[in-house]
Amino acid sequence: MSFRWGIAGTGTIAKGFADALGRLRDAHLVAVGSRSRKTADEFGEKYGIAPAHRHASYEDLAVDDSVDIVYVASPHSHHHEHTLLFLNAGRPVLCEKAFALDAVQAAEMIAVARERRLFLMEAMWSRFLPAYVKVRELLAESAIGEVQSVEADFGFRLPANPTHRLFNRALGGGALLDLGVYPISLASMVLGTPERITAYSKLGATGVDEHTAILSGNGNGAVALAQCSLRATLGCTARITGTEGHIELPFMMHCPDELTIQVRSTTERLSLPAARDDDNSTAGGGLHHQARHVQERLLAGKTESDIMPLDETLAIMRTLDTARDQIGLRYADH
Ligand SMILES: NC(=O)c1ccc[n+]([C@@H]2O[C@H](COP(=O)([O-])OP(=O)(O)OC[C@H]3O[C@@H](n4cnc5c(N)ncnc54)[C@H](OP(=O)(O)O)[C@@H]3O)[C@@H](O)[C@H]2O)c1
């Protein structure tokens, strides 16, 4: 069986995902939705979408019956509105990270998907990459003993640009939702939902968090330390430490090509390329692993993922909400 995808949005990640779909034999990009005719046509032309399915509104994409599933690739501020639009039109949805602006929005998106028995998943693509699959295997076999901590950081120095979505509060800008969600999601995958959270950040000139640190603790005493930044060139690495050793995820921690595992005095380095696959191509940078997972779940008649479950997505949004409250970050009317 093959799957016919529609993409909502025509920006950076929409293009990356379109490239990634091109690598799956059973995936077909058949439609796009954009706020403008011009960008819908340009995107459609580039990716071989028939003119009748290059929609100049998201509403028109929602009623396009040639689409089996929609990938929502709009800014954080619009994930809630767009996901509900497609779910209410009867379409399964893969929605970009961060899943929503807050847990209230996320809970509504999840409730509608469950009520309508439609597939919904947060596009936390890292979880489907070979290195992350291997991390879960190593932890399942207690390769580093009992996990005690997760340390992860992700951030770059970006030129301050008030018009860019990352510096725009109304679009859900800031380091937390865009970059911080990766370390937080890794900590959640490894340690589960934290019991206590302490966050620190000084908001920048446009009112978004530009450099944030989050310390969290779990009931069993394990801790996580996450940093994200739009202001500093962080190492973009992660380390999971257990009673017997540790696993290092090198630059970039959200899509590493290798892992280093140290158990007492023995060090092993595993090569696990994120982007390449059977065809040795790097198009789409590894996003095809996630798309393949979604298709497998749809084929199996599932309405959610066991690797990125909706309840965990909601818990991650609650962690982000707690951090946001503590640092005083508000997204426009949120
Ligand atoms: N998985 C990854 O590695 C990765 C990488 C980058 C971003 N992301 C995520 O993907 C999402 C989009 O990020 P991006 O970097 O692709 O952003 P982007 O380049 O700014 O593109 C966002 C697109 O959303 C559409 N859109 C709809 N309503 C909009 C509005 N009110 N204002 C601006 N754009 C609007 C626009 O397409 P139209 O003009 O066609 O409507 C725009 O091109 C975010 O959730 C981000 O966190 C994921």
The ligand as an SDF file (V2000), in Angstrom:
LIG
                    3D

 48 52  0  0  0  0  0  0  0  0999 V2000
   12.4360   18.6320   12.3060 N   0  0  0  0  0  0  0  0  0  0  0  0
   13.3090   19.5890   12.1210 C   0  0  0  0  0  0  0  0  0  0  0  0
   14.5030   19.3700   11.9900 O   0  0  0  0  0  0  0  0  0  0  0  0
   12.8320   21.0100   12.0540 C   0  0  0  0  0  0  0  0  0  0  0  0
   13.6570   21.9680   11.4830 C   0  0  0  0  0  0  0  0  0  0  0  0
   13.1630   23.2690   11.3650 C   0  0  0  0  0  0  0  0  0  0  0  0
   11.9020   23.5740   11.8360 C   0  0  0  0  0  0  0  0  0  0  0  0
   11.1490   22.6060   12.4240 N   0  0  0  0  0  0  0  0  0  0  0  0
    9.7990   22.9300   12.9050 C   0  0  0  0  0  0  0  0  0  0  0  0
    8.9890   23.1440   11.7500 O   0  0  0  0  0  0  0  0  0  0  0  0
    8.0690   24.2020   11.9690 C   0  0  0  0  0  0  0  0  0  0  0  0
    8.2910   25.2600   10.9000 C   0  0  0  0  0  0  0  0  0  0  0  0
    9.6150   25.7140   10.9480 O   0  0  0  0  0  0  0  0  0  0  0  0
   10.3660   26.2630    9.6270 P   0  0  0  0  0  0  0  0  0  0  0  0
   11.7810   26.4830   10.0370 O   0  0  0  0  0  0  0  0  0  0  0  0
   10.0790   25.3950    8.4630 O   0  0  0  0  0  0  0  0  0  0  0  0
    9.6560   27.6670    9.4890 O   0  0  0  0  0  0  0  0  0  0  0  0
    9.5520   28.5810    8.1950 P   0  0  0  0  0  0  0  0  0  0  0  0
   10.6700   28.3120    7.2750 O   0  0  0  0  0  0  0  0  0  0  0  0
    9.2950   29.9450    8.6860 O   0  0  0  0  0  0  0  0  0  0  0  0
    8.2240   28.0320    7.4800 O   0  0  0  0  0  0  0  0  0  0  0  0
    6.9820   28.0410    8.1160 C   0  0  0  0  0  0  0  0  0  0  0  0
    5.8960   27.9780    7.0670 C   0  0  0  0  0  0  0  0  0  0  0  0
    4.6450   27.9800    7.7400 O   0  0  0  0  0  0  0  0  0  0  0  0
    3.6650   28.5900    6.9270 C   0  0  0  0  0  0  0  0  0  0  0  0
    2.8500   29.5030    7.7410 N   0  0  0  0  0  0  0  0  0  0  0  0
    1.5470   29.3580    8.0220 C   0  0  0  0  0  0  0  0  0  0  0  0
    1.0930   30.3570    8.7650 N   0  0  0  0  0  0  0  0  0  0  0  0
    2.1390   31.1830    8.9620 C   0  0  0  0  0  0  0  0  0  0  0  0
    2.2820   32.4240    9.6390 C   0  0  0  0  0  0  0  0  0  0  0  0
    1.2510   33.0330   10.2520 N   0  0  0  0  0  0  0  0  0  0  0  0
    3.4900   33.0120    9.6500 N   0  0  0  0  0  0  0  0  0  0  0  0
    4.5400   32.4300    9.0430 C   0  0  0  0  0  0  0  0  0  0  0  0
    4.4670   31.2500    8.3700 N   0  0  0  0  0  0  0  0  0  0  0  0
    3.2550   30.6500    8.3310 C   0  0  0  0  0  0  0  0  0  0  0  0
    4.3940   29.3270    5.8140 C   0  0  0  0  0  0  0  0  0  0  0  0
    4.1000   28.6510    4.6120 O   0  0  0  0  0  0  0  0  0  0  0  0
    3.0970   29.3440    3.5620 P   0  0  0  0  0  0  0  0  0  0  0  0
    3.6440   30.7370    3.3590 O   0  0  0  0  0  0  0  0  0  0  0  0
    3.2340   28.4760    2.3890 O   0  0  0  0  0  0  0  0  0  0  0  0
    1.7320   29.3510    4.1780 O   0  0  0  0  0  0  0  0  0  0  0  0
    5.8750   29.1790    6.1390 C   0  0  0  0  0  0  0  0  0  0  0  0
    6.6500   28.9750    5.0060 O   0  0  0  0  0  0  0  0  0  0  0  0
    8.3090   24.6520   13.4060 C   0  0  0  0  0  0  0  0  0  0  0  0
    7.4280   23.9500   14.2340 O   0  0  0  0  0  0  0  0  0  0  0  0
    9.7380   24.2060   13.7150 C   0  0  0  0  0  0  0  0  0  0  0  0
    9.9680   23.9490   15.0850 O   0  0  0  0  0  0  0  0  0  0  0  0
   11.5680   21.3330   12.5050 C   0  0  0  0  0  0  0  0  0  0  0  0
  1  2  1  0
  2  3  2  0
  2  4  1  0
  4  5  1  0
  4 48  2  0
  5  6  2  0
  6  7  1  0
  7  8  2  0
  8  9  1  0
  8 48  1  0
  9 10  1  0
  9 46  1  0
 10 11  1  0
 11 12  1  0
 11 44  1  0
 12 13  1  0
 13 14  1  0
 14 15  2  0
 14 16  1  0
 14 17  1  0
 17 18  1  0
 18 19  2  0
 18 20  1  0
 18 21  1  0
 21 22  1  0
 22 23  1  0
 23 24  1  0
 23 42  1  0
 24 25  1  0
 25 26  1  0
 25 36  1  0
 26 27  1  0
 26 35  1  0
 27 28  2  0
 28 29  1  0
 29 30  1  0
 29 35  2  0
 30 31  1  0
 30 32  2  0
 32 33  1  0
 33 34  2  0
 34 35  1  0
 36 37  1  0
 36 42  1  0
 37 38  1  0
 38 39  2  0
 38 40  1  0
 38 41  1  0
 42 43  1  0
 44 45  1  0
 44 46  1  0
 46 47  1  0
M  CHG  2   8   1  16  -1
M  END
$$$$
